[in-house]
Amino acid sequence: SNRYIFEHKGNQRILFINNCTMTDDARYYVTAGDEKCSTELFVRDPPILVTKGLEDTNTYVGERVELSCEVSEDDANVKWFRNGVELTNDPKSRYRIKVEGKKHTLIIEEAAKNDTATYSVMTTGGQSEAKLAVDLRPLKISLALEDQTVRLGQEIHLKCEISENVEGKWYKNGQLIEASDRVKLYHKGRIHRFVIPVSAVDDEGEYMFVPDAYNINIPCKVHIVDPPKLHLDGLGENNTVTVVAGNKLRLEIPITGEPTPKVFWSRGDKMVTDSGRIRAETYPDSSCLVIDAAERDDSGPFRITLKNEAGEDTALINIKVVDVPDPPQAPNVTEVGEDWCIMTWEPPANDGGSPILGYFIERKKKQSSRWMRLNFELCKETNFEPKKMIEGVAYEVRVFAVNAIGMSKPSMPSKSFVPLAVTSPPTMLAVDSVTDSSVTMKWRPPDQIGAAGLDGYVVEYCFEGNGFSQGLSTDLSEELGEPPFNLEADEWIVANPELTDKTKFTITGLPTGSKILVRVKAVNAAGESEPKYHPQPILVKEVIEPPKIRLPRHLKQTYTRRVGETVNLVIPFQGKPRAKVLWQKNGSPIDKNEINIRNTENDTIIFIRKAERAHSGEYDMKVEVENLVDKATIDIQIVDRPGPPEVVTIEDVWGENVNLSWKPPKDDGNAAITGYTIQKADKKSMEWFTVIEHYHRTSATINELVIGNEYYFRVFAENMCGLSEDATMTKESALIAKDGKVYKCPVYDDFDFSERPLFTQPLVNTFAVAGYNATLNCSVRGNPKPKITWMKNKVLIMNDPRYRMFSNQGVCTLEIRKPSPYDGGTYTCRAVNELGEAEVDCKLEVR
């Protein structure tokens, strides 16, 4: 037919279908001979073309948007896409599709920012796309936020108005602010409000409102102000701050105020800077006044002033620097005793700002550098009495003042002083002699003199007729050392205007027959001692005292001295007045060129510088007082070494013996011969050897001489002074003959030295330290030499390397190397020989 046309081209067979319709949609076959093939024809509707495409559109948020296109056929099937995602005409969708004949429209009622996209429409025969841009509507600020200055604690109220009714967010210093109990956020229409009912310091900052979806912000600043205030609650009364001198003061004053106030410290007209020893340091919430190493001059008022835009505050702070007090002036020693003194001082000029509590006192020896504290409890007074000082030693004292802060430096030392005491009264005051116009007194030095020494004595007297009254009895007054009478001080007459250092003094110019009372005082640097009174009045009238020689006891016997020694004899005597002494030797006057004699009122002295034997003899002493006489005899014997004995002869020689005899020496040295010394010498060597000493007879037998030798002998005489200088030797020698005696050797039996073992030193119980070698020792004897074995707990010790056994000269030793507690026990040493055996044991404890 006209619709189907067949065409042949060589081997090809072609079928043409004109005006194809949907009914032509079928499978077609072709057959060539036995061969057959087929194909399927698909027939589709003609494509719908987009005759008018979409157009790019720009709009604002909230506006109605319509995107339209036209296609080639009415009510054609058209699909809408947003960024490649198909849009449906769902009632819940924001997108609505409208079809009017060939016109197709996509409607968005209220465009949003996120509706910005590429929209496309697709038909079977074409497609079209367009871009939709949804922008925000230009925002107008009807009422901007205003900067505010708010007093601390008042309300912060921020308000703004914009042209659009959109939400927004509030920010402070870039940080998002959320609504809370303290922060209230309000939004009504185009008006936004920010409210803080009670402001705080932390609320100060930069605030900002940012509308949602708009790249715009509405800023403002909130400034919190607070008048400055000083907080002085921690200070003392009258704002007084006390600091100890030398310490560091760091006075911190809390401050408040917003903004942070400026701090100014001043002292008088001078400002305190932030550097130096006195400086101010300022911090956000406090201010510090710093004083390094506070000094007394730092005391006084300091003013602190705070200023900020809200006002100012000021206060005076009194700084009180307290210190240890100044040292007192050097103390004065007003009185000195034997071992004490009294010292006074003035209080220090400056008490350091704190009342003086008391004083400490120290002393030292002048030559020392070591001070010693005298009181450990404060002395409240300004005087003190140091005690227990050494008499005669120079001392210095000083004072420390003490207040609540501490102790001052020491005062300057006082002038050096020496504790001194007067001596005790002189002793044994007695009358030495009396003449018609003088009285001689004698006494002994005081029992206690002290370190001040003794400068001398004062002798005072008074006459009996000056109206003294009898007081105590004589015996009682002697016991008490007090006078038996009462006299006024001005009635005593000083006998010696200048001190006498003698213990004897003669009061001259006294009327004969008068009676005087005498007293003596010892004087030193500390003053006069108590007086020593003579117990009875003394009659000024010379009294004859019979002579009396007081011969020392050793002179009542023969007084012996050796030749060359010094003879010095003192013989006291009594006798008044004017005793006369006479000397004789062997009935003849003494030659004063050889013997010196010196006489005094109380004694006589006989002196021989170098005694000789010629000075021996009887010395007669005679003391005469007027017609009265006393005598004494002294036998002086000067002795010397004797001369040698007279002729020494050999009386007999027999065997090994020689008999000697001699005569006493002619000169015995003025002393009895006490013995003889006999010496022998071999004729060949002539070396002398003492054979007998201190021999009293004049004949002796010398024994045990060597047969065949020839001997000489000599003899020395001996007395109390020693041996004679020379000896008398025998003129002949004595030969000890070899003949006449046959020597027979004695016969001795052999001694049996055999002995069974015997321990001479036993073992001793021993304690050993674990890890340190221990030794056990004993000693044994025996003949033949015994065999030594050792046992522990009765078990024989053999071939054990921990034990070493030694035996040397009878000393047996067992060494235990580094013992442990298991080595403790009973150790036994056994000695055995053919005559018997012996054992000793001991206990060893290892710790």
Secondary structure by P-SEA (a helix, b strand, c coil): cccbbbbbcccbbbbbbccccccccbbbbbbcccccccbbbbbbcccccccbbbbbbbbcccbbbbbbbbccccccbbbbbcccccccccccccbbbbbcccbbbbbbccccccccccccccccccbbbbbbbbbcccccccbbbbbbbbcccbbbbbbbbcccccccccccccccccccccbbbbbcccbbbbbbcccccccccbbbbbcccccbbbbbbbbbbbccccccccccccbbbbbccccccbbbbbbbcccbbbbbbbccccccccccccccccccccccccccccccccbbbbbbbbbccccbbbbbbbbbbbccccccccccccccccccbbbbbbccccccccccccbbbbbbcccccbbbbcccccccccbbbbccccccccbbbbbbbbcccccccccccccccccccccccccccccccccccbbbbbbbcccccccccccbbbbbbbbccccccccccaaaaaaacccccccccccccccccccccccccccccccccbbbbbbbbbbccccccccccccbbbbcbbbbbccccccccccccbbbbcccbbbbbbbbbbbccbbbbbbbccccccccccbbbbbcccbbbbbbcccccccbbbbbbbbbccccccbbbbbbbbbcccccccccccccccccbbbbbbbcccccccccccbbbbbbbcccccbbbbccccccccbbbbccccccccbbbbbbbbcccccccbbbbbcbbbbbccccbbbbbbbbcccccccccccccccccccccccbbbbbbbbbbbccbbbbbbbcccccccccccbbbbbcccbbbbbbcccccccccbbbbbbbccccbbbbbbbbbcc
